[in-house]
Amino acid sequence: MKTRGSNGSEHILFLDKSGHAPQQCNLDYNNNKSGRRHFLRFALLLASVALLAGVGGMALLLPSHPKTAPSQESNDDVPETLSSQRFSCPPPSPGQLCLPTPTLQYCNYCLSNPFVSLSIDPSTGRISSMRACLTGDCKQDPKDALAGGIGLESKSDLPSPSVTVSDSGSPDTGWTVTVASAFGVVAKDSVEITLLLDARSFAISTSTTSGEEGVTLYRSFSFAASSATGFYVGGPTQMKDGDLEVTSYKTGNPNNGQTTTFFSEQSLLKMYALGPKNGELPRSDVLTYALNASAEVEILEEEGTVGTLLISSGTTGYTSEMAESGLVHIYAGTFNGTLKDTWTSPSDLAAPTSPPASPVTSTFNLAASDFDLPPLAVPASYSPGTHIPADDLRAFLTGIYASPVGCICTHVNCVVPGSALGQIGTSIQRPDRGYSDNYNFFDPDNYISTSALLFSMDPYLQAEVKKILLRNGDLMLPSGQLPHHFSYDQPQYQALSGEIQTGPNVFWVLSCFQYAKTTGDVDWLQSYMPTLRNATNFLYDLFKDPTKSLVQVPGSLMVDVFKRWDFTSDTNAMLVGFFQEFADAEESAGNVTGAESLRKLSDDVKGDLRKYLWDAEDDDHFITQLSADGTTRDFVDYDSNLMALAHGVVDADEAASVFKRIDGGRCRAGVTFVAEDYYGPQDTTGGNTGDSWCAMGRHAWFDSLSRFRYGDKASFDDLIYGPLQGQLLENTWMHERLGCDGQQQLNRTSMYFEYPSLVAMLTMRVRYGIQLKLDGVEVDPKFAPSAGAFIWEFGTLKIEHSRERVSITLPRGLGPDDTRDGQTVVIAGLEPGGSYAVSNGCEGDGLEDVKTDQEGRLERGGTTLGLKCRLVLALKKQLRGA
């Protein structure tokens, strides 16, 4: 077998008796000199053995070296180069791993830098391992993201390959390894792998030709992680543990563990795999350091591919038996009669009648991570010291990409055969889903999941959210009432409990606003305002008592089984903020009069909420409801009280009394519990007390917004964010509810969207204080670590913030060149009374002087924002010292 060294020379590789090449290794930077001496002694020993044994034709393979190698004596005075390092590569020891290394290197078929490593098996031409280190300084050996490797395969009998490995590059920039494999006259495969100095992924290009008829060819990626997600042009699909035997939620029939493959001819944009097998609690046998090793493939260009096959098991025959998930790019062959775009049992790949007319080519990025997140979602320049801490990054990305992404059901056939519908479930697919065939609960379930997806700032996911929003809007009743949810593809206007809720109208409208805020697609929002106004008419019609500025409702806002009616504190507290947000939308649409009217209505509701529903005797909370007959009910509900605080209904002293009441409850460990008093069988529809003794993520959202408004950072960190982040990072997926003790309730729906989505939302909106608005952006990092110095860089949003300097780039429309004038930028955490120079390429080349207030807060109107604009504020004393 031939290999080529960095000096361009080829050399022959002789395998051992078993046909295997030497194992891969990584260079010991702390012992280069001793490694060289060890290698020379080893080489001389081998040569002596060969000569004494008289073995004819035996060749000794030495690593390639520069044309003039430095002498050992002068080694300490000669700067290290990659070639000299490769010359000094020590012989690999048994079991030695290919691991990330302090600098870029290629040694013993191991290509590595501080963040990633990849090994090549020179006997087969396959990529045999891939590891990653998120921080670049891992204290433990990261796990292998591959389980069987990556390489060209066939259902036909392929001859053993003849493999040539060559490499070139510079240690200061990048290194490229080319693997050329010839399978006799049957097929030829060329794989070029490039790793740059500070890259977190490998750039790979392939070219494959087939020289015979009737030969199937495909490139197989075998991954160790268990949940496979593919982003297709027609929508995403996800499956975890496809070989589990469950009863199908669609047909009611057992699946017999046969939901392991997904064949599609749609273009695949990317695929990632994350998470361990099963993933149910307890998980005491799994290290929290790295629950698994995730992998991602981003396809940049391909030509001639027949289709792709997603894999969710090691039993399909297309990936290694060790694999928990995988990806197959089919180059030659057909799936006759196989269901397309459906998770089903594996089918045989039929031989093609003729080989591909030209080489099948592809270009893609390949990446790994030592945590459960899609590796390519990590900023390319990420550093825990300048961006956000690693745990915060993990919480944000895991919270989005492990759970709510897997709930999306917009791909054709996902809900019903033959249709692609804008729907989203409540749990990932495994192979069944929580709540079976029910979708699009905006009460407020899918307000939370779609908000997390929108916060990703990933245009692909944001476009999927828009499909979901339009689906509900298209089926609004003439009265303005929206579907509560969908059963399969049929809209249902009552909750599963049979109640009519206000939640779907409130939170669906807010979700539409969220979409416009995060994408900057205000043009769509303005065109959609008639539909949103009609949805709000359903709420206006609930103002039935002319003596009160309170709505009179038929049921609960967020917990459908709780019996609440008439003048309730939950819906009315929520409407204080709702009407303020609707006023902002009207103003963005140019309806200034309508905006003023809505703001007055919000104030009126706020006043009467305090007048009729504040408990004047205890003076520390709002009661549950005032009935039309003048009687009252009170369970000391935490949802309504925290919504009132989140929307500023009370002053700081009153807020402190509410917090004291809630935090003094017996279930404060539950993040956040539903109520102080128990909703018994008589207080719930059908006697369903399932949500009477638990904590809910939706309650914790308003709990967090309340703490942020009144500056209670310690309680947010200790009672909410810290415990939730810890559970998410330890378990990757979470159950639907927490108990009074703060632990997950194992009898509730597993791998549910709510708490993971919530953690992602809290990371951006509360911990780092980033709030995208219809008319601009506000950054208030008062709850952030490191004195508010951070870089937030995800998708289309990048914010750099410190006391001395701020830089902001964000989307104001769907196009890369879209901008919007007249935006307002609010930035806190600056030097109190400090003078700053402002620059913005979209506003000219000059500098503008601005000054913060005595709290270090700056508000600047008339700003032009967009992806091609970069607003920069720099403290002027810093400029003088530069």
C-alpha positions in Angstrom: 0.0 0.0 0.0 1.3 3.5 -0.9 1.4 6.5 1.3 2.7 10.0 0.5 4.6 12.2 2.9 4.6 15.9 3.4 7.6 16.3 1.1 5.6 14.8 -1.7 7.3 11.4 -1.8 5.3 8.2 -1.9 6.2 5.2 0.1 4.9 1.7 0.5 3.0 0.6 3.6 3.3 -3.0 4.5 0.6 -4.3 6.8 1.1 -6.9 9.6 0.0 -10.5 9.2 -3.6 -9.6 10.2 -3.7 -7.0 7.4 -4.0 -4.0 9.8 -2.0 -0.8 9.6 -0.2 0.6 12.7 -2.6 2.2 15.2 -3.0 6.0 15.3 -1.4 8.2 17.8 -1.0 11.8 18.9 2.3 13.6 19.5 3.6 14.1 23.0 4.5 17.8 22.9 6.2 17.6 26.3 8.6 14.8 25.3 9.6 15.4 21.7 13.3 14.7 22.2 12.8 11.5 24.2 10.2 10.5 21.6 12.7 10.8 18.8 15.3 8.8 20.7 12.7 6.2 21.5 11.7 6.0 17.8 15.3 5.7 16.6 16.0 2.9 19.0 12.8 1.2 17.9 13.7 1.6 14.2 17.2 0.3 14.6 15.8 -2.7 16.6 13.4 -3.5 13.8 16.1 -3.2 11.1 18.4 -5.5 13.1 15.7 -8.0 13.5 14.9 -7.9 9.8 18.5 -8.4 8.8 19.2 -11.2 11.3 16.0 -13.0 10.2 16.9 -12.6 6.6 13.4 -11.7 5.7 13.4 -11.0 1.9 11.5 -8.0 0.7 10.7 -6.6 4.1 10.5 -2.8 4.1 10.9 -0.5 7.1 8.5 2.4 6.9 10.0 5.6 8.3 7.8 8.7 8.8 8.4 11.3 6.1 10.8 14.1 6.9 12.1 17.4 5.6 14.8 17.2 3.0 17.3 18.5 5.6 16.4 17.2 9.0 17.9 19.0 12.1 20.4 17.1 14.0 19.4 15.8 17.5 22.1 17.9 19.0 20.8 21.2 17.5 17.1 20.3 18.0 16.6 22.7 21.0 17.8 25.6 18.9 15.7 24.8 15.8 12.1 26.0 15.7 9.7 23.1 15.5 7.9 22.6 12.1 5.2 20.2 11.3 7.6 18.2 9.2 10.1 17.9 12.0 7.3 17.0 14.4 6.1 14.3 11.9 9.7 13.1 11.6 9.7 12.7 15.4 6.3 11.0 15.7 6.9 8.2 18.2 5.8 4.7 17.2 2.1 4.2 18.2 1.6 2.2 21.3 -1.2 -0.4 21.6 -4.6 1.2 22.3 -3.3 4.7 21.8 -6.1 7.1 20.7 -6.2 9.8 18.1 -7.0 12.9 20.3 -7.1 16.7 19.9 -3.6 18.2 20.2 -2.3 21.6 21.4 -1.5 22.6 17.8 -2.3 21.5 14.3 -0.6 18.3 13.4 -0.8 15.1 11.2 0.9 12.1 12.8 0.4 8.4 12.3 -2.7 9.0 10.2 -4.2 11.2 13.0 -5.2 14.8 11.8 -5.8 17.0 14.8 -5.8 20.5 16.4 -6.9 21.6 19.9 -10.7 21.2 19.1 -11.0 18.1 16.9 -9.2 15.0 15.8 -9.8 12.4 13.0 -8.0 9.2 12.3 -7.7 7.3 9.0 -7.4 3.6 8.6 -4.8 3.3 5.8 -5.8 -0.4 5.1 -9.4 0.5 4.2 -9.3 4.2 3.5 -12.0 4.8 6.0 -12.3 7.5 8.6 -12.1 5.4 11.7 -12.5 7.8 14.6 -13.4 11.4 15.4 -13.2 13.2 18.7 -13.7 16.7 19.9 -12.9 19.1 22.8 -15.3 22.1 23.0 -13.0 24.2 25.2 -9.7 23.1 23.5 -8.2 22.0 26.9 -10.1 18.9 27.9 -8.9 17.2 31.0 -10.3 13.8 30.0 -10.1 11.9 26.8 -13.3 12.7 24.7 -15.4 9.9 23.5 -15.4 8.8 19.9 -18.3 10.3 17.9 -18.0 7.4 15.4 -19.1 3.8 15.9 -17.8 2.0 12.9 -16.4 4.9 10.9 -17.1 6.5 7.6 -16.4 5.0 4.2 -17.5 3.7 0.9 -19.6 0.5 1.1 -21.7 -1.7 -1.2 -24.3 -4.4 -1.0 -22.3 -6.1 -3.7 -19.0 -7.8 -3.1 -16.2 -5.2 -3.4 -12.6 -6.2 -3.8 -10.2 -5.1 -1.0 -9.1 -1.6 -1.7 -5.6 -0.4 -2.7 -5.2 2.7 -0.7 -2.9 5.7 -1.2 -2.6 8.4 1.5 -0.9 11.7 0.8 -0.8 15.0 2.7 0.3 18.6 2.3 -0.1 21.9 4.0 1.3 24.2 6.7 1.1 24.0 10.5 0.4 27.7 10.6 -2.7 27.6 8.4 -4.1 24.2 7.5 -3.4 20.6 6.5 -5.0 18.4 3.8 -4.9 14.6 3.7 -6.1 12.9 0.5 -7.2 9.2 0.6 -7.5 7.5 -2.8 -9.0 4.0 -2.7 -9.2 1.7 -5.8 -11.5 -1.3 -5.4 -10.1 -3.1 -8.4 -11.9 -2.0 -11.6 -15.2 -1.9 -9.7 -15.0 1.5 -8.1 -12.6 4.4 -7.3 -13.0 6.8 -4.4 -11.1 9.9 -3.5 -11.6 11.7 -0.2 -9.9 15.0 0.6 -9.9 16.1 4.2 -8.8 19.5 5.3 -8.3 20.9 8.8 -7.4 24.5 9.5 -5.4 25.7 12.4 -8.3 26.8 14.6 -11.2 25.0 12.9 -13.8 23.0 14.8 -14.8 21.0 11.7 -13.2 19.1 8.8 -13.8 20.3 5.2 -14.3 17.2 3.1 -14.7 16.7 -0.6 -15.3 13.3 -2.3 -15.4 11.9 -5.8 -16.6 8.4 -6.5 -16.8 6.5 -9.8 -18.2 3.1 -10.6 -16.8 1.0 -13.5 -19.2 -1.9 -13.5 -23.0 -2.5 -13.9 -25.0 -4.0 -11.1 -22.9 -2.6 -8.3 -24.4 -0.7 -5.4 -22.4 2.1 -3.9 -23.0 4.3 -0.9 -21.1 6.2 1.7 -22.0 5.2 5.2 -21.6 7.4 8.3 -21.9 5.4 11.6 -22.4 7.5 14.7 -22.3 6.7 18.4 -25.1 9.1 19.4 -28.6 7.8 19.3 -31.0 10.7 18.1 -30.7 11.3 14.4 -32.1 14.6 13.0 -32.1 15.6 9.3 -32.7 19.1 7.9 -34.3 18.5 4.5 -35.5 21.2 2.2 -39.1 20.1 2.9 -38.7 20.2 6.7 -36.8 18.3 9.4 -37.3 14.8 10.6 -35.9 13.1 13.8 -35.8 9.7 15.3 -34.3 8.2 18.4 -34.1 4.5 19.2 -36.0 3.5 16.1 -35.6 -0.2 17.0 -37.6 0.2 20.2 -40.8 -1.9 20.1 -43.8 0.4 20.8 -47.4 0.8 19.7 -47.6 3.2 16.8 -49.4 6.4 17.8 -50.7 6.7 14.2 -52.0 3.2 13.5 -52.4 1.7 17.0 -50.3 -1.3 15.8 -47.0 -2.5 17.2 -44.1 -1.2 15.1 -42.0 -4.3 16.0 -38.9 -2.1 16.3 -39.1 -1.4 12.6 -38.8 2.4 12.4 -35.1 2.5 11.8 -34.6 4.0 8.3 -35.8 7.1 6.5 -35.2 7.3 2.8 -35.7 10.6 0.9 -34.9 12.0 -2.5 -35.2 15.6 -1.1 -32.0 17.6 -0.7 -30.5 17.1 2.7 -29.0 20.2 4.1 -27.5 18.8 7.3 -27.8 15.9 9.7 -26.7 15.6 13.3 -26.7 12.9 15.9 -26.6 13.5 19.7 -27.5 11.8 22.9 -27.0 8.4 24.5 -29.1 5.3 23.9 -32.5 5.2 25.6 -31.8 8.2 27.9 -34.3 7.4 30.6 -33.7 8.2 34.2 -32.0 7.1 36.4 -28.7 7.6 34.6 -26.2 7.1 37.3 -24.0 5.0 35.1 -23.4 7.9 32.7 -20.7 10.5 33.3 -22.0 14.0 33.4 -18.8 15.3 31.9 -19.8 14.1 28.4 -23.0 12.2 28.1 -22.1 11.2 24.6 -20.2 12.4 21.6 -22.3 14.1 19.0 -21.6 14.5 15.2 -22.8 16.6 12.4 -22.6 16.6 8.6 -23.4 19.8 6.7 -23.8 19.2 3.0 -22.5 22.1 0.9 -22.7 20.7 -2.6 -23.4 17.3 -4.1 -23.8 16.0 -7.7 -25.2 12.6 -8.7 -26.4 11.3 -5.4 -29.5 9.1 -5.7 -30.9 10.0 -2.2 -30.1 9.8 1.5 -30.9 7.4 4.2 -31.1 8.4 7.8 -30.5 5.6 10.3 -31.8 5.2 13.9 -30.3 1.8 14.9 -27.3 -0.4 14.3 -29.5 -3.2 12.9 -30.2 -1.9 9.4 -27.2 -3.4 7.6 -26.3 0.1 6.2 -24.2 1.2 9.1 -22.0 -0.6 11.7 -23.8 -2.8 14.2 -22.1 -0.7 16.8 -23.8 2.5 15.5 -26.8 4.0 17.3 -27.6 6.3 14.3 -26.2 7.1 10.9 -26.4 8.7 7.5 -26.1 7.0 4.1 -25.4 8.8 0.8 -26.6 6.5 -2.0 -24.4 6.8 -5.1 -25.6 3.8 -7.1 -28.7 1.7 -6.5 -32.5 2.0 -6.0 -35.0 1.3 -3.3 -37.8 -0.4 -5.3 -41.2 0.0 -3.5 -39.7 1.6 -0.4 -41.8 4.2 1.3 -40.2 7.6 0.8 -40.0 10.2 3.5 -41.3 7.8 6.2 -39.5 6.1 9.1 -39.9 2.4 8.3 -38.0 -0.9 8.2 -34.8 -1.2 6.2 -35.2 -2.3 2.6 -32.7 -3.9 0.2 -30.8 -1.6 -2.1 -31.4 -2.9 -5.6 -28.5 -3.0 -8.0 -28.5 -0.3 -10.7 -28.9 -1.3 -14.3 -25.9 0.9 -15.2 -23.2 2.7 -13.3 -23.4 6.5 -12.8 -22.6 8.3 -16.0 -20.0 10.6 -14.3 -18.3 10.8 -10.9 -20.6 11.3 -7.9 -19.2 14.3 -6.0 -19.9 15.9 -2.7 -18.5 18.6 -0.5 -19.4 18.8 3.2 -18.3 19.8 6.7 -17.9 17.1 9.2 -17.8 17.9 12.9 -17.9 16.4 16.4 -18.6 17.6 19.9 -17.9 16.1 23.3 -21.4 17.3 24.4 -25.0 16.7 23.3 -25.4 19.5 20.8 -24.9 20.0 17.0 -21.2 20.8 16.7 -21.6 23.3 13.8 -23.9 25.4 15.9 -21.0 26.4 18.1 -19.5 29.7 16.9 -16.4 29.0 14.9 -14.3 31.4 17.1 -15.8 30.2 20.3 -13.8 30.6 23.5 -15.2 30.3 27.0 -13.1 33.3 28.0 -14.6 35.7 25.5 -18.0 34.3 24.5 -20.2 32.7 27.1 -19.2 30.0 29.6 -19.3 26.4 28.2 -22.2 25.4 30.4 -24.3 28.3 29.2 -23.5 27.5 25.6 -24.4 23.8 26.1 -27.6 24.7 27.9 -28.7 27.0 25.0 -27.8 24.6 22.2 -28.9 21.4 23.9 -32.1 23.0 25.1 -33.0 23.8 21.4 -31.5 21.1 19.2 -32.1 18.0 21.4 -35.8 18.6 22.2 -38.0 21.2 20.4 -36.3 20.5 17.0 -37.3 16.9 17.3 -40.9 18.0 18.0 -41.3 19.6 14.6 -43.5 17.6 12.3 -43.6 19.7 9.1 -42.0 17.1 6.7 -44.3 15.3 4.3 -46.0 12.2 5.9 -45.1 13.2 9.4 -48.7 13.8 10.5 -50.7 12.0 7.8 -49.6 10.2 4.6 -49.2 12.4 1.6 -49.3 15.8 3.3 -46.8 18.3 4.6 -48.4 20.2 7.4 -47.2 23.0 9.7 -47.5 21.1 13.0 -45.4 20.5 16.0 -45.7 17.9 18.8 -44.8 17.9 22.4 -41.9 15.4 22.5 -39.3 14.0 20.2 -40.0 10.9 18.2 -38.9 7.7 19.9 -40.6 6.1 17.8 -43.9 7.2 19.4 -44.5 10.8 20.7 -46.0 12.2 23.9 -49.7 13.0 23.6 -49.8 10.7 20.7 -51.3 12.3 17.6 -52.0 15.8 19.0 -50.1 18.9 17.8 -49.9 22.7 18.0 -50.9 23.4 21.6 -50.6 27.1 22.1 -51.9 27.1 25.6 -48.9 27.9 25.9 -46.9 24.7 25.2 -45.9 25.6 21.6 -45.4 29.2 22.5 -42.4 28.0 24.5 -41.1 25.5 22.0 -41.4 27.9 19.0 -39.8 30.7 21.0 -36.8 28.5 21.7 -36.6 27.6 18.0 -36.8 31.3 17.1 -34.1 32.2 19.7 -31.7 29.9 17.8 -31.6 32.6 15.1 -31.3 29.8 12.6 -33.2 30.9 9.5 -34.1 27.3 8.7 -35.8 26.7 12.0 -37.4 30.1 12.0 -39.0 29.3 8.6 -40.4 26.1 10.0 -41.9 28.0 12.9 -43.7 30.3 10.4 -45.3 27.2 8.8 -46.6 26.2 12.2 -48.0 29.6 13.0 -49.8 29.9 9.6 -51.3 26.5 10.1 -53.2 27.7 13.1 -54.1 31.0 11.6 -55.5 29.4 8.5 -58.1 27.5 10.7 -59.3 30.4 12.8 -63.1 30.5 13.3 -65.1 33.6 12.2 -65.4 34.5 15.9 -61.6 34.7 16.0 -61.2 31.6 18.1 -58.1 29.6 17.2 -57.7 25.9 17.4 -56.7 24.7 20.8 -54.7 21.9 19.1 -54.9 19.4 16.2 -55.8 15.7 16.4 -53.9 14.3 13.5 -54.7 17.0 10.9 -58.1 18.0 12.3 -58.4 21.2 14.4 -59.9 20.9 17.8 -61.3 24.1 19.5 -61.6 22.6 23.0 -58.8 21.4 25.3 -58.3 17.7 25.9 -60.1 18.3 29.2 -63.1 19.7 27.3 -62.5 23.3 28.5 -62.4 26.4 26.3 -59.2 28.3 27.1 -58.0 31.8 26.3 -54.4 30.6 26.1 -54.4 29.5 22.4 -55.4 33.0 21.2 -53.1 34.9 23.6 -50.0 32.8 23.1 -50.4 32.2 19.3 -50.6 35.9 18.7 -47.5 36.4 20.9 -45.7 33.7 19.0 -46.4 35.6 15.7 -44.9 38.7 17.3 -41.9 36.6 18.5 -41.3 35.4 14.9 -41.3 39.0 13.6 -39.0 40.2 16.4 -36.4 37.5 15.9 -36.4 37.5 12.1 -37.0 41.2 11.6 -39.7 40.3 9.1 -41.9 43.2 10.0 -43.2 43.4 6.5 -44.9 40.0 7.0 -46.3 41.1 10.3 -47.8 44.2 8.9 -49.5 42.1 6.1 -50.7 39.6 8.7 -52.2 42.2 11.1 -55.8 41.7 9.9 -55.6 38.0 11.0 -54.0 38.9 14.3 -56.7 41.5 15.0 -59.4 39.0 14.3 -57.8 36.6 16.8 -57.8 39.4 19.4 -61.5 40.0 18.8 -62.1 36.7 20.5 -60.5 38.3 23.6 -62.3 41.6 23.2 -65.6 39.8 23.3 -64.8 38.6 26.8 -65.2 42.1 28.2 -68.8 41.5 29.2 -69.2 43.6 32.3 -69.3 47.3 31.4 -68.4 48.2 35.0 -65.1 46.4 34.9 -62.1 46.4 32.6 -61.6 42.7 33.2 -62.4 39.8 30.8 -64.9 37.2 32.0 -63.5 33.8 30.9 -64.8 30.3 30.6 -61.6 28.5 31.7 -58.0 28.5 32.7 -55.3 30.3 30.7 -52.5 27.8 30.9 -53.5 24.7 32.9 -56.5 23.3 31.1 -57.7 20.9 33.8 -57.9 23.6 36.5 -61.4 24.9 36.9 -61.4 28.7 36.7 -64.0 31.0 35.4 -65.4 34.5 35.3 -62.9 37.3 36.4 -59.7 35.2 36.8 -56.4 36.6 37.7 -54.4 34.5 35.3 -55.9 35.7 32.0 -56.3 39.3 33.1 -52.8 39.5 34.4 -51.6 38.1 31.1 -53.6 40.6 29.1 -51.8 43.5 30.7 -48.6 42.5 28.9 -50.5 41.2 25.8 -52.2 44.5 25.0 -48.9 46.3 25.4 -47.2 44.0 22.9 -50.2 44.3 20.5 -49.8 48.1 20.8 -46.2 47.8 19.7 -47.3 45.8 16.7 -49.9 48.3 15.7 -47.4 51.1 16.0 -45.0 49.2 13.8 -47.8 48.9 11.3 -48.4 52.7 11.4 -51.6 52.5 13.4 -50.7 55.0 16.1 -54.2 55.6 17.2 -54.8 51.9 17.7 -51.6 51.6 19.6 -52.6 54.4 22.0 -56.0 52.7 22.6 -54.4 49.4 23.4 -52.0 50.9 25.9 -54.9 52.6 27.6 -56.8 49.3 27.7 -53.7 47.6 29.3 -53.6 50.3 32.0 -57.3 49.9 32.6 -57.0 46.1 33.0 -54.0 46.6 35.3 -56.0 49.0 37.5 -59.0 46.8 37.9 -56.8 43.7 38.4 -55.4 45.5 41.5 -58.9 46.8 42.5 -60.8 43.5 42.3 -58.3 40.7 42.6 -55.5 41.8 45.0 -55.9 40.1 48.4 -56.2 43.2 50.6 -56.2 41.2 53.8 -53.0 39.2 53.3 -51.6 42.0 51.1 -49.2 39.6 49.3 -50.9 38.0 46.3 -53.7 38.1 43.8 -56.6 35.7 44.4 -57.7 33.1 41.8 -61.0 34.6 40.7 -64.0 36.8 41.4 -67.2 35.1 40.2 -70.0 36.9 38.6 -72.2 36.4 41.7 -69.6 38.2 43.9 -68.1 35.2 45.5 -64.3 34.5 45.3 -62.0 31.5 45.1 -58.4 31.5 46.0 -55.7 28.8 45.6 -52.8 31.3 45.8 -51.9 30.5 42.2 -48.3 31.1 41.3 -48.9 31.4 37.6 -51.2 34.4 37.8 -49.2 36.2 40.5 -46.0 35.8 38.6 -47.6 37.0 35.3 -48.8 40.1 37.2 -45.2 40.7 38.4 -43.7 40.0 35.0 -45.9 42.7 33.5 -45.3 45.3 36.2 -48.7 45.3 37.8 -47.3 45.9 41.3 -44.6 48.1 42.8 -41.3 46.9 44.2 -42.6 46.5 47.8 -45.6 44.5 46.7 -43.5 42.4 44.4 -41.2 41.6 47.4 -44.3 40.4 49.4 -45.4 38.2 46.5 -41.9 36.7 46.2 -41.8 36.1 49.9 -45.1 34.2 49.8 -44.1 32.1 46.8 -40.5 31.4 48.0 -41.8 30.5 51.5 -44.0 27.8 50.1 -43.4 24.1 50.8 -42.5 23.3 47.2 -40.0 26.0 46.3 -37.6 23.3 45.1 -40.0 22.6 42.3 -39.2 25.1 39.5 -41.9 26.6 39.6 -44.8 25.0 41.4 -48.4 25.5 40.3 -50.1 26.8 43.4 -49.9 27.0 47.2 -53.2 25.1 47.6 -54.1 21.8 46.1 -56.5 21.5 43.2 -58.5 18.5 44.2 -60.8 16.3 42.1 -63.7 18.7 42.6 -61.5 21.6 41.4 -60.4 19.9 38.1 -62.2 18.8 35.0 -63.1 15.1 35.2 -61.3 14.9 38.6 -57.9 15.0 36.7 -55.4 16.1 39.3 -52.3 15.2 37.2 -51.2 18.8 37.2 -52.2 19.6 40.8 -49.0 18.6 42.5 -46.1 19.5 40.2 -44.0 22.3 38.8 -44.3 23.6 35.3 -41.8 25.2 32.9 -44.4 27.8 31.9 -44.7 29.0 35.5 -40.9 29.2 35.7 -40.8 31.5 32.6 -42.9 34.1 34.3 -41.1 33.6 37.6 -37.9 34.4 35.7 -39.3 37.5 34.0 -40.5 38.7 37.3 -37.1 38.3 38.9 -35.5 40.1 36.0 -37.9 43.0 36.2 -37.3 43.5 40.0 -33.6 42.7 39.9 -33.7 39.5 42.0 -30.6 37.8 40.4 -29.8 35.6 43.4 -33.2 33.9 43.3 -33.1 33.5 39.6 -29.7 31.9 39.8 -30.3 29.7 42.8 -34.0 28.8 42.5 -34.6 28.7 38.8 -31.7 28.8 36.3 -29.1 26.9 38.2 -31.2 23.8 39.1 -32.7 23.7 35.6 -29.5 24.1 33.8 -27.9 21.4 35.9 -30.7 18.9 35.2 -30.6 19.6 31.5 -26.8 19.3 31.1 -26.8 16.0 33.2 -29.7 14.4 31.3 -30.0 16.0 27.9 -33.7 15.2 27.8 -36.2 15.9 30.5 -39.6 14.8 31.6 -42.7 16.9 31.4 -43.0 18.0 35.0 -40.9 18.4 38.2 -42.1 17.4 41.6 -42.2 19.2 44.9 -38.6 18.1 45.5 -37.4 19.6 42.3 -36.8 16.2 40.7 -38.3 15.0 37.4 -41.5 13.1 37.7 -40.7 9.8 36.0 -44.4 9.0 35.4 -44.8 12.1 33.2 -44.1 12.3 29.4 -40.4 11.7 28.7 -38.2 13.7 26.4 -40.7 16.6 26.6 -40.1 20.0 25.1 -40.9 22.3 28.0 -38.0 22.5 30.4 -35.2 22.2 27.8 -36.9 24.9 25.7 -37.3 27.0 28.8 -33.6 26.8 29.7 -32.7 28.0 26.2 -35.1 30.9 26.4 -33.8 31.9 29.9 -30.2 31.8 28.8 -30.8 34.4 26.1 -33.6 36.5 27.4 -32.9 36.6 31.2 -29.4 35.5 31.9 -27.9 37.7 29.2 -30.8 40.1 29.0 -31.0 40.1 25.1 -34.5 41.2 24.0 -35.2 41.5 20.3 -38.0 43.9 19.6 -40.1 45.0 16.6 -38.4 48.4 16.6 -34.9 47.5 17.8 -33.0 45.6 20.5 -32.4 45.9 24.2 -29.3 44.4 25.9 -29.3 44.4 29.7 -26.9 41.8 31.0 -27.5 42.5 34.7 -27.9 38.8 35.4 -25.0 37.7 33.3 -21.7 36.3 34.7 -18.3 37.9 34.3 -19.7 41.5 34.9 -21.7 41.4 31.7 -18.7 40.9 29.4 -19.6 38.3 26.7 -20.0 37.5 23.1 -23.4 36.1 22.0 -23.0 34.6 18.6 -25.6 32.2 17.3 -27.1 32.1 13.8 -27.8 35.6 12.5 -27.3 37.4 15.8 -24.0 38.6 17.2 -23.7 40.8 20.2 -20.3 41.7 21.8 -20.8 43.4 25.2 -18.5 44.8 27.8 -18.4 47.9 29.9 -16.0 49.5 27.4 -17.3 48.3 24.1 -20.5 47.0 22.4 -21.0 45.6 18.9 -24.4 44.5 17.5 -25.4 42.8 14.3 -28.9 41.4 13.8 -31.4 40.6 11.1 -34.1 43.1 10.1 -35.7 41.0 7.4 -35.3 37.7 5.7 -32.7 38.9 3.1 -29.0 39.4 3.9 -29.2 43.0 2.6 -32.4 43.9 4.4 -32.1 46.9 6.8 -34.6 48.9 8.8 -34.2 52.6 9.7 -35.6 54.3 12.8 -34.7 51.4 15.2 -34.1 52.0 18.9 -31.1 50.4 20.6 -31.1 50.2 24.4 -27.9 49.1 26.1 -27.2 48.7 29.8 -24.2 47.7 31.8 -22.0 50.5 30.5 -19.8 53.1 32.3 -22.1 55.3 34.3 -22.0 58.8 32.8 -19.5 57.5 30.2 -18.8 59.1 26.8 -18.9 56.7 23.9 -18.2 57.0 20.2 -20.8 55.4 18.0 -20.1 54.1 14.5 -22.4 52.3 12.1 -21.4 51.5 8.5 -25.1 51.8 7.4 -25.2 55.4 8.7 -22.0 56.7 7.1 -18.4 56.7 8.1 -18.4 59.3 10.8 -18.4 58.9 14.6 -21.1 60.2 16.9 -20.6 61.1 20.5 -23.2 59.8 23.0 -23.3 59.6 26.8 -24.9 57.1 29.2 -27.0 58.0 32.1 -25.9 57.6 35.7 -26.9 53.9 35.7 -24.7 53.2 32.7 -27.7 52.9 30.4 -27.9 54.2 26.8 -30.9 54.6 24.5 -30.3 55.6 20.9 -33.1 56.1 18.5 -33.0 56.5 14.7 -30.6 53.6 14.3 -30.3 51.6 11.1 -30.0 47.9 11.8 -29.5 44.8 9.6 -27.1 42.0 8.9 -24.8 44.2 6.8 -24.9 46.9 9.5 -22.6 46.8 12.5 -23.4 49.2 15.3 -20.3 49.8 17.5 -20.0 51.8 20.8 -16.5 52.4 22.2 -15.7 54.2 25.4 -13.8 57.3 24.4 -11.1 57.0 27.0 -10.3 53.6 25.4 -10.0 55.4 22.0 -7.6 57.9 23.5 -5.4 55.1 24.9 -5.4 53.1 21.7 
